[in-house]
Amino acid sequence: MSDLPNKLNKDAILEALCEVWFECEESVSLPEAVVGQLAKFDPWKDFERVRLPISDIPISIRLQDPNLKNKPTLELRTGDGSQIVKIGANVLSYHRLIPYPGWSIFKPEIDRFIDFLFDQFRELKVTRLGFRYVNGFTEEHHGIQDVRNLNFSVELAGAELEDQQNLNYRKALSDSHFIVVRIASPEFLAAPSIEGINALVDVDVFTPPGWGTENSEAAKDWVESAHTFEKEEFFKLFSDEMKDRMVAE
């Protein structure tokens, strides 16, 4: 970790998030109360609240459908959109958008909401953790004209692909940390918010199937390790020249 850069001269982070899937007694007996209780968390109490369309589906159906069970039904957000919280009866995620405040602020915020989650409900078990950074590179701020400026190459029949690309790969980094990295040219992106982005790098770290913990400290330690793995994989895409040009002293 000590050999990894701390930050870029111009931040490329569009969104950073931590997602928790969980089971608890109240998720079955009083699922609506779980959502309401989590929305009361003091740092989020003044956020704007938006009821999500999936909440119109009866809770009995959502809990029985694995594709719906861990979907949020309520969204909280600051007026400027820089912080977003998504809440469901079995899921809680916290998102930091532009401007990203830095790990020294984001990690304590994650620790606090994990502690709050464990404090609120009986027999709570975390069944999945996800930690993700979505990065967008521009020519103006990063000198990146397209994905080919990043430190990777793809060959087909011995010839390097030189057109626009959409590359996804997955790796196991530890017994409890898997990672999927997505590298995409803007032609493959539909969101209007990515205008001006010449290369998108989405680094997603998550727990494998069957993983779980009933300990808040274990969950927080997992996030710390996930952040390290994320940085290691992200900076593999930087050539020495890119590091010299883009990394802050």
C-alpha positions as CSV (number, residue, x, y, z in Angstrom):
1,M,0.0,0.0,0.0
2,S,2.8,2.4,0.8
3,D,4.0,2.2,-2.9
4,L,0.7,3.3,-4.2
5,P,0.0,6.9,-5.0
6,N,-2.4,8.7,-2.6
7,K,-4.3,10.7,-5.2
8,L,-4.3,12.3,-8.7
9,N,-3.6,15.9,-9.4
10,K,-7.1,16.1,-10.8
11,D,-9.5,13.6,-9.3
12,A,-11.1,11.2,-11.8
13,I,-13.7,9.7,-9.4
14,L,-17.3,10.2,-10.6
15,E,-18.8,8.0,-7.9
16,A,-17.6,6.0,-4.9
17,L,-20.0,3.7,-3.0
18,C,-20.3,1.0,-0.4
19,E,-23.2,-1.4,-0.5
20,V,-24.3,-3.8,2.3
21,W,-26.8,-6.7,1.9
22,F,-28.1,-7.9,5.2
23,E,-30.6,-10.2,6.9
24,C,-32.2,-9.5,10.3
25,E,-35.4,-10.5,12.2
26,E,-37.1,-7.2,11.4
27,S,-36.5,-7.6,7.6
28,V,-39.0,-10.4,7.7
29,S,-41.4,-9.2,10.4
30,L,-41.4,-5.4,9.8
31,P,-39.6,-4.7,6.5
32,E,-41.1,-1.2,6.2
33,A,-39.9,-0.3,9.7
34,V,-36.3,-1.3,8.6
35,V,-36.4,1.3,5.9
36,G,-37.8,3.9,8.2
37,Q,-35.3,3.2,10.9
38,L,-32.3,3.5,8.6
39,A,-33.6,6.7,7.1
40,K,-33.4,8.2,10.6
41,F,-29.6,8.0,10.7
42,D,-28.5,11.4,12.0
43,P,-26.1,12.4,9.2
44,W,-28.9,11.7,6.6
45,K,-31.8,13.2,8.5
46,D,-31.9,16.4,6.4
47,F,-31.4,14.6,3.0
48,E,-34.2,14.9,0.4
49,R,-36.3,11.7,0.2
50,V,-37.5,10.0,-2.9
51,R,-39.7,6.9,-3.0
52,L,-38.4,4.6,-5.7
53,P,-40.8,2.9,-8.2
54,I,-40.0,-0.6,-7.0
55,S,-41.7,0.2,-3.7
56,D,-45.0,-0.1,-5.6
57,I,-44.4,-3.9,-5.8
58,P,-45.9,-5.6,-2.7
59,I,-43.3,-6.4,-0.1
60,S,-44.4,-10.1,0.0
61,I,-43.5,-10.4,-3.7
62,R,-40.2,-8.6,-3.3
63,L,-39.0,-10.7,-0.4
64,Q,-39.7,-13.9,-2.4
65,D,-37.9,-12.8,-5.6
66,P,-34.1,-12.9,-5.3
67,N,-33.9,-10.3,-8.1
68,L,-36.0,-7.8,-6.0
69,K,-35.2,-8.7,-2.4
70,N,-32.0,-6.6,-2.2
71,K,-33.3,-3.6,-4.3
72,P,-33.7,-0.3,-2.5
73,T,-37.1,1.3,-2.2
74,L,-36.1,4.7,-0.8
75,E,-33.4,7.1,-1.9
76,L,-32.0,10.0,0.2
77,R,-29.9,12.7,-1.4
78,T,-28.3,16.1,-0.6
79,G,-29.6,19.0,-2.5
80,D,-26.4,19.2,-4.6
81,G,-26.5,15.5,-5.3
82,S,-23.0,14.9,-3.9
83,Q,-24.3,12.3,-1.4
84,I,-26.9,9.6,-2.0
85,V,-28.2,6.8,0.2
86,K,-30.3,3.9,-1.0
87,I,-32.3,1.9,1.4
88,G,-34.4,-1.3,1.3
89,A,-35.5,-3.9,3.8
90,N,-32.3,-5.9,3.1
91,V,-29.9,-3.4,1.5
92,L,-28.2,-0.2,2.4
93,S,-25.7,1.7,0.2
94,Y,-23.9,5.0,0.6
95,H,-22.7,6.9,-2.5
96,R,-20.2,9.8,-2.8
97,L,-20.3,11.7,-6.1
98,I,-18.4,14.7,-7.4
99,P,-16.7,16.2,-5.5
100,Y,-15.2,13.1,-3.9
101,P,-14.0,14.1,-0.4
102,G,-11.1,11.7,-0.1
103,W,-10.7,8.4,1.7
104,S,-9.9,10.1,5.1
105,I,-13.5,11.3,5.1
106,F,-15.3,8.6,3.1
107,K,-14.0,5.7,5.2
108,P,-15.2,7.1,8.6
109,E,-18.6,7.8,7.0
110,I,-18.8,4.1,5.9
111,D,-17.7,2.9,9.4
112,R,-20.4,5.0,11.1
113,F,-23.3,3.7,8.9
114,I,-22.1,0.1,9.3
115,D,-22.0,0.5,13.1
116,F,-25.5,2.2,13.0
117,L,-26.8,-0.8,10.9
118,F,-25.6,-3.3,13.4
119,D,-26.9,-1.3,16.4
120,Q,-30.4,-1.0,15.1
121,F,-31.5,-4.6,14.5
122,R,-31.5,-8.0,16.2
123,E,-29.5,-11.0,14.8
124,L,-28.2,-9.0,11.9
125,K,-26.0,-10.7,9.4
126,V,-24.3,-9.1,6.5
127,T,-24.6,-11.4,3.5
128,R,-22.7,-9.3,0.9
129,L,-20.5,-6.3,0.7
130,G,-19.7,-4.3,-2.3
131,F,-17.2,-1.5,-2.7
132,R,-16.9,0.4,-6.0
133,Y,-15.2,3.4,-7.7
134,V,-16.3,4.7,-11.1
135,N,-13.6,6.9,-12.7
136,G,-13.8,9.1,-15.7
137,F,-10.8,10.4,-17.6
138,T,-10.8,13.5,-19.9
139,E,-8.2,15.0,-22.2
140,E,-8.4,18.3,-20.4
141,H,-7.7,17.1,-16.9
142,H,-5.8,13.8,-17.4
143,G,-4.4,14.0,-20.9
144,I,-6.4,10.8,-21.9
145,Q,-7.8,11.0,-25.4
146,D,-9.2,7.4,-25.5
147,V,-8.8,4.0,-23.7
148,R,-5.7,3.2,-25.7
149,N,-3.8,5.7,-23.5
150,L,-4.3,3.5,-20.5
151,N,-1.8,0.8,-19.6
152,F,-3.4,-2.2,-21.2
153,S,-3.9,-3.9,-24.6
154,V,-6.2,-6.4,-26.2
155,E,-5.1,-8.6,-29.1
156,L,-7.2,-10.6,-31.6
157,A,-5.5,-13.2,-33.7
158,G,-2.1,-11.6,-32.7
159,A,-3.1,-8.1,-33.8
160,E,-3.8,-5.4,-31.2
161,L,-7.3,-3.9,-31.3
162,E,-7.0,-0.2,-32.0
163,D,-10.6,0.9,-32.1
164,Q,-13.0,1.8,-29.3
165,Q,-13.3,-0.9,-26.6
166,N,-15.4,-2.3,-23.8
167,L,-13.3,-4.7,-21.7
168,N,-14.6,-6.5,-18.6
169,Y,-12.5,-8.8,-16.5
170,R,-12.9,-10.6,-13.1
171,K,-10.3,-11.8,-10.6
172,A,-10.2,-13.4,-7.1
173,L,-8.0,-11.3,-4.9
174,S,-8.6,-13.2,-1.6
175,D,-11.0,-15.7,-0.2
176,S,-13.4,-12.8,0.6
177,H,-12.5,-10.3,-2.1
178,F,-13.5,-10.6,-5.8
179,I,-13.1,-7.8,-8.3
180,V,-14.6,-6.9,-11.7
181,V,-12.9,-4.1,-13.7
182,R,-14.8,-2.5,-16.6
183,I,-12.9,-0.3,-19.0
184,A,-15.0,1.4,-21.6
185,S,-14.8,4.0,-24.4
186,P,-17.6,6.6,-24.3
187,E,-19.4,5.0,-27.3
188,F,-20.4,2.2,-24.9
189,L,-21.8,4.5,-22.3
190,A,-25.4,5.7,-22.3
191,A,-25.5,8.0,-19.3
192,P,-25.7,11.7,-20.2
193,S,-23.5,12.6,-17.2
194,I,-20.4,11.2,-18.9
195,E,-20.2,13.9,-21.5
196,G,-16.5,14.8,-22.1
197,I,-15.3,11.5,-20.7
198,N,-12.9,9.7,-23.0
199,A,-12.3,6.6,-20.9
200,L,-14.3,5.1,-18.1
201,V,-12.7,2.8,-15.5
202,D,-15.2,1.0,-13.1
203,V,-13.5,-1.0,-10.3
204,D,-16.0,-3.1,-8.3
205,V,-14.8,-5.2,-5.3
206,F,-17.3,-7.6,-3.7
207,T,-17.7,-10.7,-1.5
208,P,-18.2,-14.1,-3.1
209,P,-21.4,-16.2,-2.8
210,G,-21.8,-17.8,0.6
211,W,-19.8,-15.1,2.4
212,G,-21.3,-13.5,5.6
213,T,-20.5,-11.9,8.9
214,E,-22.3,-11.0,12.1
215,N,-19.5,-8.7,13.2
216,S,-19.4,-5.0,12.4
217,E,-15.6,-4.8,12.9
218,A,-15.1,-7.6,10.3
219,A,-17.3,-5.7,7.9
220,K,-15.3,-2.5,8.3
221,D,-12.0,-4.4,8.0
222,W,-13.3,-5.9,4.7
223,V,-14.0,-2.4,3.4
224,E,-10.5,-1.3,4.3
225,S,-8.9,-4.2,2.4
226,A,-11.3,-3.7,-0.5
227,H,-10.1,-0.1,-0.8
228,T,-6.5,-1.3,-1.0
229,F,-7.3,-3.9,-3.6
230,E,-9.2,-1.3,-5.6
231,K,-6.2,1.1,-5.6
232,E,-3.8,-1.6,-6.6
233,E,-6.0,-2.7,-9.6
234,F,-6.7,0.9,-10.6
235,F,-3.1,2.0,-10.7
236,K,-2.1,-1.0,-12.8
237,L,-3.7,0.9,-15.7
238,F,-1.2,3.7,-15.3
239,S,2.1,3.7,-17.2
240,D,5.1,5.3,-15.6
241,E,4.6,8.3,-17.8
242,M,1.0,8.6,-16.6
243,K,2.0,8.4,-13.0
244,D,4.7,11.1,-13.5
245,R,2.1,13.4,-15.2
246,M,-1.1,12.7,-13.2
247,V,-0.1,11.7,-9.7
248,A,0.0,14.3,-6.9
249,E,3.2,14.7,-4.9
